[in-house]
Amino acid sequence: MASLTAARRLVVKIGSALLVGPEGLRTDWLHGLAEDVAAAKARGADVILVSSGSIALGRRVLNLPAGALPLEQSQAAAAVGQIRLARAYEEALAPHRITAAQVLVTLEDTEDRRRYLNSRSTMETLLGLGAVPIVNENDTVATDEIRYGDNDRLAAQIAVTVGADVLALLSDVDGFYSANPREDATARRFDVIERITPEIEAMAGDAGSGLSRGGMKTKLMAAKTATQGGCAMVIAEGSRLRPLAALEAGAPCTWFLAEGDPQAARKRWIGAMKPKGEVVVDEGAEAALRQGKSLLPAGVRAVSGRFGRGEPVAIRGASGAVLGTGLIRYTDAEAGAIAGHRSGEIAAILGYPGRAALIHRDDMAI
């Protein structure tokens, strides 16, 4: 059974209605959340916060009317509100000596492999340095065609991207119900959902609060993305102070169980890709790969095919056997130029600094 306290990497999604009330930013609530984040980090967990709230904050400053806004007004509100949102998290986490980092993404960033790898690398580096990334959709530039539209699905994609083992959706409901509990007194809450069946999907409704855009259907979509990526997900009511501590103490919630673990799910995903090219490695590099190490340019004998950065390539051993598939960090031209050279020579060869590994161990399925 999944649990919050056992999470090594935790993604928490915060909705607008939790963070922004009728009087503006709920500062007490945010400082309580910061205490929860500090507690999680103290026990060794990495934490990423996916936070709505920029439009809700910005529209108050700009005196925009309640209700749906035209796209350009939403983007203007986001531009104003995002500054306040980032500052609020920075001020809440600072007393705990935790550095907050702002990461703004769009749907394109996770659909394009190059942007996906850049986002993943940036967040991995931030987590390695002890920072807490505060992720939000980049509403100021995203149009309807390139939007997630809700942060439930964005949070699930971020969880899969960084290999999180738990995703917590803090919501205005305390779990997944057989029907809308506000309309049906007989609706029952599920404590655990082991598998998302068509029957479960049929129970999801669209009801959301006045400030949030996501309903239960989007949460179920998020659960499918997360669990298939090896990440357990929990839906919990988040309005109380110290919402994560309350969840750890046994507050009502619904857990969606992961299908395997994040690393295995990622390996399956990479292994199922069709290679765009291949790299041939020497005996030393082959032995290193079998020990779980990254592929460095020095161990590459040959490069073939046409591929861009972040695309899948086959990894072939010196004997000719295919060892596996990996997402390469260079284009075919760049990989060919640095093949057989040490990582310290990359800048001199390409004319700009590059990454030490041609294919990182986390981006390959051997």
Sequence and secondary structure as in RCSB ss.txt:
>XXXX:A:sequence
MASLTAARRLVVKIGSALLVGPEGLRTDWLHGLAEDVAAAKARGADVILVSSGSIALGRRVLNLPAGALPLEQSQ
AAAAVGQIRLARAYEEALAPHRITAAQVLVTLEDTEDRRRYLNSRSTMETLLGLGAVPIVNENDTVATDEIRYGD
NDRLAAQIAVTVGADVLALLSDVDGFYSANPREDATARRFDVIERITPEIEAMAGDAGSGLSRGGMKTKLMAAKT
ATQGGCAMVIAEGSRLRPLAALEAGAPCTWFLAEGDPQAARKRWIGAMKPKGEVVVDEGAEAALRQGKSLLPAGV
RAVSGRFGRGEPVAIRGASGAVLGTGLIRYTDAEAGAIAGHRSGEIAAILGYPGRAALIHRDDMAI
>XXXX:A:secstr
   STT SEEEEEE HHHHEETTEE HHHHHHHHHHHHHHHHTT EEEEEE  HHHHHHHHTT  SS   HHHHH
HHHHHHHHHHHHHHHHHHGGGT  EEEEEE HHHHHSHHHHHHHHHHHHHHHHTT EEEEEE TTT  GGG   S
HHHHHHHHHHHTT SEEEEEESSSS BSS TTT TT  B SEESS  HHHHHH      SS    HHHHHHHHHH
HHHTT EEEEEE  SSSHHHHHHTT SEEEE  SS HHHHHHHHHHTS  SEEEEE HHHHHHHHTT  B GGGE
EEEEE   TT EEEEE TTS EEEEEE SS HHHHHHHTTS GGGHHHHHSS   S SB GGGEE 
